């Protein structure tokens, strides 16, 4: 799995560079998400702007991270989700659990405003 990590004002931005989030990378994805999902961060923002498809294993990885973060009141959000991914998340009612933003700057600003 290819990824990048940025830490801006304790908001961790995890950029996934793979075209597909599927069972082939889900173990690596879970590992990285659990490493990042610590109580000392303000938020975890997952940049999926390069991702075209996601399967149930990928969604499960995100749900695991969300459970770990929610225990500490740390929000998790997505940036750059395409129409297919947004539609999949809506069908599973995950749009009620996660926030979706178009850009990293929009996510950062909104999260910082909420946390004030």
Jmol script that loads the backbone (N, CA, C; Angstrom):
load data "model"
ATOM      1  N   UNK A   1       0.836  -1.168   0.000  1.00  0.00           N
ATOM      2  CA  UNK A   1       0.000   0.000   0.000  1.00  0.00           C
ATOM      3  C   UNK A   1       0.890   1.242   0.000  1.00  0.00           C
ATOM      4  N   UNK A   2       0.511   2.208  -0.818  1.00  0.00           N
ATOM      5  CA  UNK A   2       1.240   3.468  -0.879  1.00  0.00           C
ATOM      6  C   UNK A   2       0.412   4.547  -0.190  1.00  0.00           C
ATOM      7  N   UNK A   3       1.102   5.383   0.613  1.00  0.00           N
ATOM      8  CA  UNK A   3       0.391   6.414   1.357  1.00  0.00           C
ATOM      9  C   UNK A   3       1.331   7.541   1.735  1.00  0.00           C
ATOM     10  N   UNK A   4       0.734   8.632   2.191  1.00  0.00           N
ATOM     11  CA  UNK A   4       1.491   9.758   2.740  1.00  0.00           C
ATOM     12  C   UNK A   4       0.845  10.148   4.059  1.00  0.00           C
ATOM     13  N   UNK A   5       1.642  10.773   4.922  1.00  0.00           N
ATOM     14  CA  UNK A   5       1.133  11.229   6.214  1.00  0.00           C
ATOM     15  C   UNK A   5       1.603  12.661   6.430  1.00  0.00           C
ATOM     16  N   UNK A   6       0.652  13.531   6.742  1.00  0.00           N
ATOM     17  CA  UNK A   6       0.951  14.914   7.113  1.00  0.00           C
ATOM     18  C   UNK A   6       0.365  15.149   8.498  1.00  0.00           C
ATOM     19  N   UNK A   7       1.019  15.972   9.288  1.00  0.00           N
ATOM     20  CA  UNK A   7       0.481  16.358  10.584  1.00  0.00           C
ATOM     21  C   UNK A   7       0.459  17.871  10.626  1.00  0.00           C
ATOM     22  N   UNK A   8      -0.736  18.439  10.561  1.00  0.00           N
ATOM     23  CA  UNK A   8      -0.910  19.881  10.534  1.00  0.00           C
ATOM     24  C   UNK A   8      -1.748  20.272  11.743  1.00  0.00           C
ATOM     25  N   UNK A   9      -1.129  20.952  12.697  1.00  0.00           N
ATOM     26  CA  UNK A   9      -1.835  21.374  13.916  1.00  0.00           C
ATOM     27  C   UNK A   9      -2.516  20.204  14.611  1.00  0.00           C
ATOM     28  N   UNK A  10      -1.848  19.073  14.703  1.00  0.00           N
ATOM     29  CA  UNK A  10      -2.339  17.843  15.324  1.00  0.00           C
ATOM     30  C   UNK A  10      -3.538  17.236  14.587  1.00  0.00           C
ATOM     31  N   UNK A  11      -3.762  17.664  13.356  1.00  0.00           N
ATOM     32  CA  UNK A  11      -4.725  17.005  12.480  1.00  0.00           C
ATOM     33  C   UNK A  11      -3.895  16.152  11.529  1.00  0.00           C
ATOM     34  N   UNK A  12      -4.066  14.845  11.633  1.00  0.00           N
ATOM     35  CA  UNK A  12      -3.291  13.925  10.806  1.00  0.00           C
ATOM     36  C   UNK A  12      -4.041  13.707   9.496  1.00  0.00           C
ATOM     37  N   UNK A  13      -3.341  13.938   8.392  1.00  0.00           N
ATOM     38  CA  UNK A  13      -3.915  13.703   7.064  1.00  0.00           C
ATOM     39  C   UNK A  13      -3.208  12.500   6.466  1.00  0.00           C
ATOM     40  N   UNK A  14      -3.976  11.443   6.283  1.00  0.00           N
ATOM     41  CA  UNK A  14      -3.480  10.169   5.775  1.00  0.00           C
ATOM     42  C   UNK A  14      -3.936  10.044   4.325  1.00  0.00           C
ATOM     43  N   UNK A  15      -2.995  10.173   3.397  1.00  0.00           N
ATOM     44  CA  UNK A  15      -3.324  10.127   1.980  1.00  0.00           C
ATOM     45  C   UNK A  15      -3.071   8.750   1.391  1.00  0.00           C
ATOM     46  N   UNK A  16      -4.119   8.137   0.893  1.00  0.00           N
ATOM     47  CA  UNK A  16      -3.996   6.814   0.286  1.00  0.00           C
ATOM     48  C   UNK A  16      -3.714   6.997  -1.197  1.00  0.00           C
ATOM     49  N   UNK A  17      -2.645   6.378  -1.671  1.00  0.00           N
ATOM     50  CA  UNK A  17      -2.196   6.556  -3.049  1.00  0.00           C
ATOM     51  C   UNK A  17      -2.608   5.413  -3.973  1.00  0.00           C
ATOM     52  N   UNK A  18      -3.271   4.395  -3.429  1.00  0.00           N
ATOM     53  CA  UNK A  18      -3.716   3.267  -4.247  1.00  0.00           C
ATOM     54  C   UNK A  18      -5.003   3.608  -4.987  1.00  0.00           C
ATOM     55  N   UNK A  19      -5.169   3.029  -6.164  1.00  0.00           N
ATOM     56  CA  UNK A  19      -6.374   3.236  -6.954  1.00  0.00           C
ATOM     57  C   UNK A  19      -7.573   2.520  -6.324  1.00  0.00           C
ATOM     58  N   UNK A  20      -7.323   1.365  -5.718  1.00  0.00           N
ATOM     59  CA  UNK A  20      -8.392   0.560  -5.124  1.00  0.00           C
ATOM     60  C   UNK A  20      -8.088   0.273  -3.663  1.00  0.00           C
ATOM     61  N   UNK A  21      -9.114   0.383  -2.829  1.00  0.00           N
ATOM     62  CA  UNK A  21      -9.000  -0.047  -1.435  1.00  0.00           C
ATOM     63  C   UNK A  21      -9.793  -1.343  -1.352  1.00  0.00           C
ATOM     64  N   UNK A  22      -9.056  -2.452  -1.234  1.00  0.00           N
ATOM     65  CA  UNK A  22      -9.703  -3.754  -1.262  1.00  0.00           C
ATOM     66  C   UNK A  22      -8.990  -4.716  -0.303  1.00  0.00           C
ATOM     67  N   UNK A  23      -9.380  -5.967  -0.359  1.00  0.00           N
ATOM     68  CA  UNK A  23      -8.822  -6.963   0.556  1.00  0.00           C
ATOM     69  C   UNK A  23      -7.317  -7.159   0.363  1.00  0.00           C
ATOM     70  N   UNK A  24      -6.791  -6.797  -0.799  1.00  0.00           N
ATOM     71  CA  UNK A  24      -5.351  -6.932  -1.028  1.00  0.00           C
ATOM     72  C   UNK A  24      -4.518  -5.994  -0.158  1.00  0.00           C
ATOM     73  N   UNK A  25      -5.084  -4.862   0.207  1.00  0.00           N
ATOM     74  CA  UNK A  25      -4.334  -3.901   1.026  1.00  0.00           C
ATOM     75  C   UNK A  25      -4.964  -3.678   2.400  1.00  0.00           C
ATOM     76  N   UNK A  26      -6.070  -4.328   2.687  1.00  0.00           N
ATOM     77  CA  UNK A  26      -6.804  -4.017   3.920  1.00  0.00           C
ATOM     78  C   UNK A  26      -5.998  -4.277   5.189  1.00  0.00           C
ATOM     79  N   UNK A  27      -5.159  -5.297   5.215  1.00  0.00           N
ATOM     80  CA  UNK A  27      -4.351  -5.563   6.416  1.00  0.00           C
ATOM     81  C   UNK A  27      -3.369  -4.411   6.655  1.00  0.00           C
ATOM     82  N   UNK A  28      -2.688  -3.958   5.596  1.00  0.00           N
ATOM     83  CA  UNK A  28      -1.773  -2.818   5.723  1.00  0.00           C
ATOM     84  C   UNK A  28      -2.531  -1.546   6.102  1.00  0.00           C
ATOM     85  N   UNK A  29      -3.703  -1.371   5.503  1.00  0.00           N
ATOM     86  CA  UNK A  29      -4.516  -0.195   5.796  1.00  0.00           C
ATOM     87  C   UNK A  29      -4.928  -0.180   7.264  1.00  0.00           C
ATOM     88  N   UNK A  30      -5.417  -1.295   7.769  1.00  0.00           N
ATOM     89  CA  UNK A  30      -5.797  -1.379   9.188  1.00  0.00           C
ATOM     90  C   UNK A  30      -4.615  -1.051  10.085  1.00  0.00           C
ATOM     91  N   UNK A  31      -3.468  -1.623   9.780  1.00  0.00           N
ATOM     92  CA  UNK A  31      -2.274  -1.393  10.594  1.00  0.00           C
ATOM     93  C   UNK A  31      -1.921   0.092  10.650  1.00  0.00           C
ATOM     94  N   UNK A  32      -1.882   0.740   9.499  1.00  0.00           N
ATOM     95  CA  UNK A  32      -1.536   2.166   9.463  1.00  0.00           C
ATOM     96  C   UNK A  32      -2.586   3.019  10.167  1.00  0.00           C
ATOM     97  N   UNK A  33      -3.852   2.708   9.947  1.00  0.00           N
ATOM     98  CA  UNK A  33      -4.917   3.480  10.587  1.00  0.00           C
ATOM     99  C   UNK A  33      -4.876   3.341  12.106  1.00  0.00           C
ATOM    100  N   UNK A  34      -4.608   2.132  12.598  1.00  0.00           N
ATOM    101  CA  UNK A  34      -4.538   1.941  14.049  1.00  0.00           C
ATOM    102  C   UNK A  34      -3.326   2.636  14.649  1.00  0.00           C
ATOM    103  N   UNK A  35      -2.222   2.685  13.927  1.00  0.00           N
ATOM    104  CA  UNK A  35      -1.046   3.419  14.398  1.00  0.00           C
ATOM    105  C   UNK A  35      -1.368   4.915  14.507  1.00  0.00           C
ATOM    106  N   UNK A  36      -2.094   5.432  13.527  1.00  0.00           N
ATOM    107  CA  UNK A  36      -2.421   6.857  13.497  1.00  0.00           C
ATOM    108  C   UNK A  36      -3.549   7.243  14.442  1.00  0.00           C
ATOM    109  N   UNK A  37      -4.421   6.314  14.769  1.00  0.00           N
ATOM    110  CA  UNK A  37      -5.636   6.599  15.544  1.00  0.00           C
ATOM    111  C   UNK A  37      -5.348   6.638  17.035  1.00  0.00           C
ATOM    112  N   UNK A  38      -4.627   7.663  17.432  1.00  0.00           N
ATOM    113  CA  UNK A  38      -4.219   7.809  18.825  1.00  0.00           C
ATOM    114  C   UNK A  38      -4.987   8.951  19.485  1.00  0.00           C
ATOM    115  N   UNK A  39      -5.154   8.878  20.798  1.00  0.00           N
ATOM    116  CA  UNK A  39      -5.951   9.891  21.505  1.00  0.00           C
ATOM    117  C   UNK A  39      -5.308  11.276  21.558  1.00  0.00           C
ATOM    118  N   UNK A  40      -4.021  11.404  21.196  1.00  0.00           N
ATOM    119  CA  UNK A  40      -3.363  12.702  21.284  1.00  0.00           C
ATOM    120  C   UNK A  40      -3.479  13.544  20.011  1.00  0.00           C
ATOM    121  N   UNK A  41      -4.227  13.077  19.009  1.00  0.00           N
ATOM    122  CA  UNK A  41      -4.443  13.879  17.805  1.00  0.00           C
ATOM    123  C   UNK A  41      -5.794  14.580  17.913  1.00  0.00           C
ATOM    124  N   UNK A  42      -5.961  15.652  17.141  1.00  0.00           N
ATOM    125  CA  UNK A  42      -7.238  16.371  17.130  1.00  0.00           C
ATOM    126  C   UNK A  42      -8.229  15.742  16.175  1.00  0.00           C
ATOM    127  N   UNK A  43      -7.725  15.171  15.078  1.00  0.00           N
ATOM    128  CA  UNK A  43      -8.595  14.553  14.073  1.00  0.00           C
ATOM    129  C   UNK A  43      -7.753  13.724  13.112  1.00  0.00           C
ATOM    130  N   UNK A  44      -8.419  12.759  12.472  1.00  0.00           N
ATOM    131  CA  UNK A  44      -7.801  11.986  11.403  1.00  0.00           C
ATOM    132  C   UNK A  44      -8.595  12.253  10.133  1.00  0.00           C
ATOM    133  N   UNK A  45      -7.906  12.783   9.133  1.00  0.00           N
ATOM    134  CA  UNK A  45      -8.512  13.066   7.838  1.00  0.00           C
ATOM    135  C   UNK A  45      -7.888  12.115   6.828  1.00  0.00           C
ATOM    136  N   UNK A  46      -8.719  11.345   6.147  1.00  0.00           N
ATOM    137  CA  UNK A  46      -8.240  10.372   5.172  1.00  0.00           C
ATOM    138  C   UNK A  46      -8.473  10.943   3.778  1.00  0.00           C
ATOM    139  N   UNK A  47      -7.388  11.204   3.075  1.00  0.00           N
ATOM    140  CA  UNK A  47      -7.458  11.735   1.710  1.00  0.00           C
ATOM    141  C   UNK A  47      -7.554  10.564   0.746  1.00  0.00           C
ATOM    142  N   UNK A  48      -8.731  10.409   0.142  1.00  0.00           N
ATOM    143  CA  UNK A  48      -8.958   9.313  -0.800  1.00  0.00           C
ATOM    144  C   UNK A  48      -9.180   9.843  -2.217  1.00  0.00           C
ATOM    145  N   UNK A  49      -8.594  10.998  -2.502  1.00  0.00           N
ATOM    146  CA  UNK A  49      -8.793  11.612  -3.814  1.00  0.00           C
ATOM    147  C   UNK A  49      -8.208  10.790  -4.959  1.00  0.00           C
ATOM    148  N   UNK A  50      -7.242   9.919  -4.674  1.00  0.00           N
ATOM    149  CA  UNK A  50      -6.667   9.072  -5.722  1.00  0.00           C
ATOM    150  C   UNK A  50      -7.345   7.700  -5.803  1.00  0.00           C
ATOM    151  N   UNK A  51      -8.251   7.427  -4.887  1.00  0.00           N
ATOM    152  CA  UNK A  51      -8.920   6.122  -4.824  1.00  0.00           C
ATOM    153  C   UNK A  51     -10.143   6.136  -5.733  1.00  0.00           C
ATOM    154  N   UNK A  52     -10.290   5.069  -6.515  1.00  0.00           N
ATOM    155  CA  UNK A  52     -11.436   4.960  -7.411  1.00  0.00           C
ATOM    156  C   UNK A  52     -12.515   4.020  -6.888  1.00  0.00           C
ATOM    157  N   UNK A  53     -12.110   2.951  -6.201  1.00  0.00           N
ATOM    158  CA  UNK A  53     -13.085   1.988  -5.690  1.00  0.00           C
ATOM    159  C   UNK A  53     -12.702   1.546  -4.280  1.00  0.00           C
ATOM    160  N   UNK A  54     -13.726   1.071  -3.558  1.00  0.00           N
ATOM    161  CA  UNK A  54     -13.519   0.561  -2.208  1.00  0.00           C
ATOM    162  C   UNK A  54     -14.429  -0.646  -2.016  1.00  0.00           C
ATOM    163  N   UNK A  55     -13.936  -1.665  -1.323  1.00  0.00           N
ATOM    164  CA  UNK A  55     -14.779  -2.827  -1.053  1.00  0.00           C
ATOM    165  C   UNK A  55     -15.041  -2.931   0.450  1.00  0.00           C
ATOM    166  N   UNK A  56     -15.727  -3.986   0.856  1.00  0.00           N
ATOM    167  CA  UNK A  56     -16.126  -4.133   2.258  1.00  0.00           C
ATOM    168  C   UNK A  56     -14.924  -4.252   3.199  1.00  0.00           C
ATOM    169  N   UNK A  57     -13.844  -4.844   2.744  1.00  0.00           N
ATOM    170  CA  UNK A  57     -12.642  -4.951   3.584  1.00  0.00           C
ATOM    171  C   UNK A  57     -12.068  -3.563   3.862  1.00  0.00           C
ATOM    172  N   UNK A  58     -12.061  -2.708   2.868  1.00  0.00           N
ATOM    173  CA  UNK A  58     -11.582  -1.337   3.054  1.00  0.00           C
ATOM    174  C   UNK A  58     -12.478  -0.554   3.988  1.00  0.00           C
ATOM    175  N   UNK A  59     -13.783  -0.695   3.810  1.00  0.00           N
ATOM    176  CA  UNK A  59     -14.733  -0.011   4.686  1.00  0.00           C
ATOM    177  C   UNK A  59     -14.562  -0.503   6.119  1.00  0.00           C
ATOM    178  N   UNK A  60     -14.350  -1.795   6.283  1.00  0.00           N
ATOM    179  CA  UNK A  60     -14.128  -2.354   7.617  1.00  0.00           C
ATOM    180  C   UNK A  60     -12.899  -1.758   8.290  1.00  0.00           C
ATOM    181  N   UNK A  61     -11.867  -1.497   7.521  1.00  0.00           N
ATOM    182  CA  UNK A  61     -10.654  -0.865   8.064  1.00  0.00           C
ATOM    183  C   UNK A  61     -10.965   0.523   8.612  1.00  0.00           C
ATOM    184  N   UNK A  62     -11.756   1.276   7.864  1.00  0.00           N
ATOM    185  CA  UNK A  62     -12.121   2.619   8.318  1.00  0.00           C
ATOM    186  C   UNK A  62     -13.015   2.568   9.558  1.00  0.00           C
ATOM    187  N   UNK A  63     -13.918   1.607   9.596  1.00  0.00           N
ATOM    188  CA  UNK A  63     -14.797   1.476  10.769  1.00  0.00           C
ATOM    189  C   UNK A  63     -14.008   1.114  12.020  1.00  0.00           C
ATOM    190  N   UNK A  64     -13.003   0.279  11.883  1.00  0.00           N
ATOM    191  CA  UNK A  64     -12.156  -0.075  13.018  1.00  0.00           C
ATOM    192  C   UNK A  64     -11.438   1.159  13.567  1.00  0.00           C
ATOM    193  N   UNK A  65     -10.886   1.965  12.683  1.00  0.00           N
ATOM    194  CA  UNK A  65     -10.198   3.191  13.108  1.00  0.00           C
ATOM    195  C   UNK A  65     -11.186   4.155  13.761  1.00  0.00           C
ATOM    196  N   UNK A  66     -12.360   4.274  13.188  1.00  0.00           N
ATOM    197  CA  UNK A  66     -13.369   5.185  13.741  1.00  0.00           C
ATOM    198  C   UNK A  66     -13.751   4.771  15.156  1.00  0.00           C
ATOM    199  N   UNK A  67     -13.908   3.475  15.396  1.00  0.00           N
ATOM    200  CA  UNK A  67     -14.246   2.997  16.748  1.00  0.00           C
ATOM    201  C   UNK A  67     -13.146   3.354  17.736  1.00  0.00           C
ATOM    202  N   UNK A  68     -11.903   3.171  17.336  1.00  0.00           N
ATOM    203  CA  UNK A  68     -10.792   3.497  18.220  1.00  0.00           C
ATOM    204  C   UNK A  68     -10.758   4.998  18.509  1.00  0.00           C
ATOM    205  N   UNK A  69     -10.952   5.818  17.492  1.00  0.00           N
ATOM    206  CA  UNK A  69     -10.924   7.266  17.672  1.00  0.00           C
ATOM    207  C   UNK A  69     -12.115   7.770  18.476  1.00  0.00           C
ATOM    208  N   UNK A  70     -13.287   7.221  18.222  1.00  0.00           N
ATOM    209  CA  UNK A  70     -14.485   7.708  18.909  1.00  0.00           C
ATOM    210  C   UNK A  70     -14.420   7.458  20.410  1.00  0.00           C
ATOM    211  N   UNK A  71     -13.675   6.456  20.844  1.00  0.00           N
ATOM    212  CA  UNK A  71     -13.490   6.213  22.276  1.00  0.00           C
ATOM    213  C   UNK A  71     -12.816   7.400  22.958  1.00  0.00           C
ATOM    214  N   UNK A  72     -12.113   8.220  22.182  1.00  0.00           N
ATOM    215  CA  UNK A  72     -11.390   9.372  22.725  1.00  0.00           C
ATOM    216  C   UNK A  72     -11.959  10.696  22.208  1.00  0.00           C
ATOM    217  N   UNK A  73     -13.106  10.639  21.533  1.00  0.00           N
ATOM    218  CA  UNK A  73     -13.734  11.857  21.030  1.00  0.00           C
ATOM    219  C   UNK A  73     -12.989  12.517  19.889  1.00  0.00           C
ATOM    220  N   UNK A  74     -12.218  11.741  19.145  1.00  0.00           N
ATOM    221  CA  UNK A  74     -11.433  12.272  18.025  1.00  0.00           C
ATOM    222  C   UNK A  74     -12.199  12.006  16.730  1.00  0.00           C
ATOM    223  N   UNK A  75     -12.514  13.067  15.967  1.00  0.00           N
ATOM    224  CA  UNK A  75     -13.268  12.864  14.724  1.00  0.00           C
ATOM    225  C   UNK A  75     -12.401  12.301  13.592  1.00  0.00           C
ATOM    226  N   UNK A  76     -13.079  11.618  12.672  1.00  0.00           N
ATOM    227  CA  UNK A  76     -12.444  11.088  11.468  1.00  0.00           C
ATOM    228  C   UNK A  76     -13.260  11.564  10.277  1.00  0.00           C
ATOM    229  N   UNK A  77     -12.589  12.025   9.236  1.00  0.00           N
ATOM    230  CA  UNK A  77     -13.274  12.546   8.062  1.00  0.00           C
ATOM    231  C   UNK A  77     -12.539  12.102   6.799  1.00  0.00           C
ATOM    232  N   UNK A  78     -13.215  12.283   5.669  1.00  0.00           N
ATOM    233  CA  UNK A  78     -12.643  11.931   4.366  1.00  0.00           C
ATOM    234  C   UNK A  78     -12.552  13.161   3.481  1.00  0.00           C
ATOM    235  N   UNK A  79     -11.534  13.171   2.646  1.00  0.00           N
ATOM    236  CA  UNK A  79     -11.328  14.236   1.665  1.00  0.00           C
ATOM    237  C   UNK A  79     -11.225  13.604   0.291  1.00  0.00           C
ATOM    238  N   UNK A  80     -11.901  14.228  -0.687  1.00  0.00           N
ATOM    239  CA  UNK A  80     -11.719  13.845  -2.073  1.00  0.00           C
ATOM    240  C   UNK A  80     -12.433  12.581  -2.525  1.00  0.00           C
ATOM    241  N   UNK A  81     -13.479  12.178  -1.824  1.00  0.00           N
ATOM    242  CA  UNK A  81     -14.207  10.968  -2.232  1.00  0.00           C
ATOM    243  C   UNK A  81     -14.926  11.207  -3.557  1.00  0.00           C
ATOM    244  N   UNK A  82     -14.790  10.264  -4.474  1.00  0.00           N
ATOM    245  CA  UNK A  82     -15.491  10.387  -5.753  1.00  0.00           C
ATOM    246  C   UNK A  82     -16.962   9.987  -5.592  1.00  0.00           C
ATOM    247  N   UNK A  83     -17.740  10.134  -6.642  1.00  0.00           N
ATOM    248  CA  UNK A  83     -19.166   9.847  -6.589  1.00  0.00           C
ATOM    249  C   UNK A  83     -19.492   8.407  -6.233  1.00  0.00           C
ATOM    250  N   UNK A  84     -18.706   7.466  -6.736  1.00  0.00           N
ATOM    251  CA  UNK A  84     -18.952   6.045  -6.459  1.00  0.00           C
ATOM    252  C   UNK A  84     -18.739   5.750  -4.975  1.00  0.00           C
ATOM    253  N   UNK A  85     -17.674   6.278  -4.421  1.00  0.00           N
ATOM    254  CA  UNK A  85     -17.384   6.027  -3.002  1.00  0.00           C
ATOM    255  C   UNK A  85     -18.413   6.715  -2.123  1.00  0.00           C
ATOM    256  N   UNK A  86     -18.772   7.956  -2.443  1.00  0.00           N
ATOM    257  CA  UNK A  86     -19.798   8.660  -1.662  1.00  0.00           C
ATOM    258  C   UNK A  86     -21.121   7.905  -1.717  1.00  0.00           C
ATOM    259  N   UNK A  87     -21.482   7.412  -2.883  1.00  0.00           N
ATOM    260  CA  UNK A  87     -22.724   6.663  -3.033  1.00  0.00           C
ATOM    261  C   UNK A  87     -22.703   5.385  -2.199  1.00  0.00           C
ATOM    262  N   UNK A  88     -21.581   4.678  -2.222  1.00  0.00           N
ATOM    263  CA  UNK A  88     -21.436   3.460  -1.423  1.00  0.00           C
ATOM    264  C   UNK A  88     -21.573   3.786   0.059  1.00  0.00           C
ATOM    265  N   UNK A  89     -20.924   4.838   0.500  1.00  0.00           N
ATOM    266  CA  UNK A  89     -20.996   5.230   1.908  1.00  0.00           C
ATOM    267  C   UNK A  89     -22.427   5.627   2.294  1.00  0.00           C
ATOM    268  N   UNK A  90     -23.124   6.321   1.393  1.00  0.00           N
ATOM    269  CA  UNK A  90     -24.523   6.700   1.665  1.00  0.00           C
ATOM    270  C   UNK A  90     -25.410   5.472   1.778  1.00  0.00           C
ATOM    271  N   UNK A  91     -25.213   4.507   0.885  1.00  0.00           N
ATOM    272  CA  UNK A  91     -26.036   3.281   0.916  1.00  0.00           C
ATOM    273  C   UNK A  91     -25.863   2.537   2.231  1.00  0.00           C
ATOM    274  N   UNK A  92     -24.688   2.629   2.811  1.00  0.00           N
ATOM    275  CA  UNK A  92     -24.389   1.950   4.075  1.00  0.00           C
ATOM    276  C   UNK A  92     -24.630   2.861   5.283  1.00  0.00           C
ATOM    277  N   UNK A  93     -25.198   4.039   5.037  1.00  0.00           N
ATOM    278  CA  UNK A  93     -25.457   5.047   6.072  1.00  0.00           C
ATOM    279  C   UNK A  93     -24.187   5.517   6.776  1.00  0.00           C
ATOM    280  N   UNK A  94     -23.056   5.362   6.140  1.00  0.00           N
ATOM    281  CA  UNK A  94     -21.802   5.805   6.735  1.00  0.00           C
ATOM    282  C   UNK A  94     -21.595   7.304   6.580  1.00  0.00           C
ATOM    283  N   UNK A  95     -22.419   7.936   5.746  1.00  0.00           N
ATOM    284  CA  UNK A  95     -22.354   9.394   5.654  1.00  0.00           C
ATOM    285  C   UNK A  95     -22.875  10.036   6.934  1.00  0.00           C
ATOM    286  N   UNK A  96     -23.557   9.245   7.770  1.00  0.00           N
ATOM    287  CA  UNK A  96     -23.996   9.721   9.083  1.00  0.00           C
ATOM    288  C   UNK A  96     -22.862   9.644  10.107  1.00  0.00           C
ATOM    289  N   UNK A  97     -21.879   8.806   9.842  1.00  0.00           N
ATOM    290  CA  UNK A  97     -20.769   8.566  10.765  1.00  0.00           C
ATOM    291  C   UNK A  97     -19.545   9.428  10.438  1.00  0.00           C
ATOM    292  N   UNK A  98     -19.306   9.646   9.158  1.00  0.00           N
ATOM    293  CA  UNK A  98     -18.125  10.373   8.705  1.00  0.00           C
ATOM    294  C   UNK A  98     -18.525  11.661   8.006  1.00  0.00           C
ATOM    295  N   UNK A  99     -17.659  12.674   8.116  1.00  0.00           N
ATOM    296  CA  UNK A  99     -17.817  13.898   7.337  1.00  0.00           C
ATOM    297  C   UNK A  99     -16.992  13.758   6.066  1.00  0.00           C
ATOM    298  N   UNK A 100     -17.478  14.365   4.999  1.00  0.00           N
ATOM    299  CA  UNK A 100     -16.796  14.341   3.709  1.00  0.00           C
ATOM    300  C   UNK A 100     -16.514  15.774   3.275  1.00  0.00           C
ATOM    301  N   UNK A 101     -15.279  16.026   2.846  1.00  0.00           N
ATOM    302  CA  UNK A 101     -14.869  17.343   2.399  1.00  0.00           C
ATOM    303  C   UNK A 101     -14.233  17.226   1.024  1.00  0.00           C
ATOM    304  N   UNK A 102     -14.269  18.334   0.295  1.00  0.00           N
ATOM    305  CA  UNK A 102     -13.664  18.351  -1.040  1.00  0.00           C
ATOM    306  C   UNK A 102     -12.148  18.527  -0.974  1.00  0.00           C
ATOM    307  N   UNK A 103     -11.673  19.349  -0.020  1.00  0.00           N
ATOM    308  CA  UNK A 103     -10.241  19.639   0.061  1.00  0.00           C
ATOM    309  C   UNK A 103      -9.724  19.457   1.491  1.00  0.00           C
ATOM    310  N   UNK A 104      -8.408  19.307   1.600  1.00  0.00           N
ATOM    311  CA  UNK A 104      -7.781  19.201   2.921  1.00  0.00           C
ATOM    312  C   UNK A 104      -7.948  20.501   3.696  1.00  0.00           C
ATOM    313  N   UNK A 105      -7.826  21.635   3.011  1.00  0.00           N
ATOM    314  CA  UNK A 105      -7.974  22.926   3.685  1.00  0.00           C
ATOM    315  C   UNK A 105      -9.373  23.094   4.265  1.00  0.00           C
ATOM    316  N   UNK A 106     -10.384  22.677   3.508  1.00  0.00           N
ATOM    317  CA  UNK A 106     -11.767  22.750   3.994  1.00  0.00           C
ATOM    318  C   UNK A 106     -11.947  21.857   5.229  1.00  0.00           C
ATOM    319  N   UNK A 107     -11.394  20.663   5.177  1.00  0.00           N
ATOM    320  CA  UNK A 107     -11.500  19.740   6.315  1.00  0.00           C
ATOM    321  C   UNK A 107     -10.808  20.328   7.540  1.00  0.00           C
ATOM    322  N   UNK A 108      -9.597  20.827   7.349  1.00  0.00           N
ATOM    323  CA  UNK A 108      -8.830  21.387   8.460  1.00  0.00           C
ATOM    324  C   UNK A 108      -9.567  22.559   9.092  1.00  0.00           C
ATOM    325  N   UNK A 109     -10.044  23.489   8.273  1.00  0.00           N
ATOM    326  CA  UNK A 109     -10.738  24.668   8.787  1.00  0.00           C
ATOM    327  C   UNK A 109     -11.991  24.270   9.556  1.00  0.00           C
ATOM    328  N   UNK A 110     -12.796  23.402   8.989  1.00  0.00           N
ATOM    329  CA  UNK A 110     -14.045  22.982   9.649  1.00  0.00           C
ATOM    330  C   UNK A 110     -13.749  22.278  10.963  1.00  0.00           C
ATOM    331  N   UNK A 111     -12.792  21.384  10.958  1.00  0.00           N
ATOM    332  CA  UNK A 111     -12.463  20.635  12.187  1.00  0.00           C
ATOM    333  C   UNK A 111     -11.933  21.574  13.265  1.00  0.00           C
ATOM    334  N   UNK A 112     -11.051  22.502  12.889  1.00  0.00           N
ATOM    335  CA  UNK A 112     -10.517  23.447  13.869  1.00  0.00           C
ATOM    336  C   UNK A 112     -11.613  24.341  14.422  1.00  0.00           C
ATOM    337  N   UNK A 113     -12.560  24.755  13.572  1.00  0.00           N
ATOM    338  CA  UNK A 113     -13.685  25.567  14.035  1.00  0.00           C
ATOM    339  C   UNK A 113     -14.555  24.797  15.031  1.00  0.00           C
ATOM    340  N   UNK A 114     -14.793  23.535  14.758  1.00  0.00           N
ATOM    341  CA  UNK A 114     -15.609  22.693  15.650  1.00  0.00           C
ATOM    342  C   UNK A 114     -14.910  22.482  16.989  1.00  0.00           C
ATOM    343  N   UNK A 115     -13.604  22.322  16.960  1.00  0.00           N
ATOM    344  CA  UNK A 115     -12.851  22.008  18.173  1.00  0.00           C
ATOM    345  C   UNK A 115     -12.588  23.235  19.049  1.00  0.00           C
ATOM    346  N   UNK A 116     -12.880  24.436  18.564  1.00  0.00           N
ATOM    347  CA  UNK A 116     -12.635  25.655  19.354  1.00  0.00           C
ATOM    348  C   UNK A 116     -13.582  25.741  20.532  1.00  0.00           C
TER     349      UNK A 116
END
end "model"
wireframe off; spacefill off
backbone 0.3
color backbone group
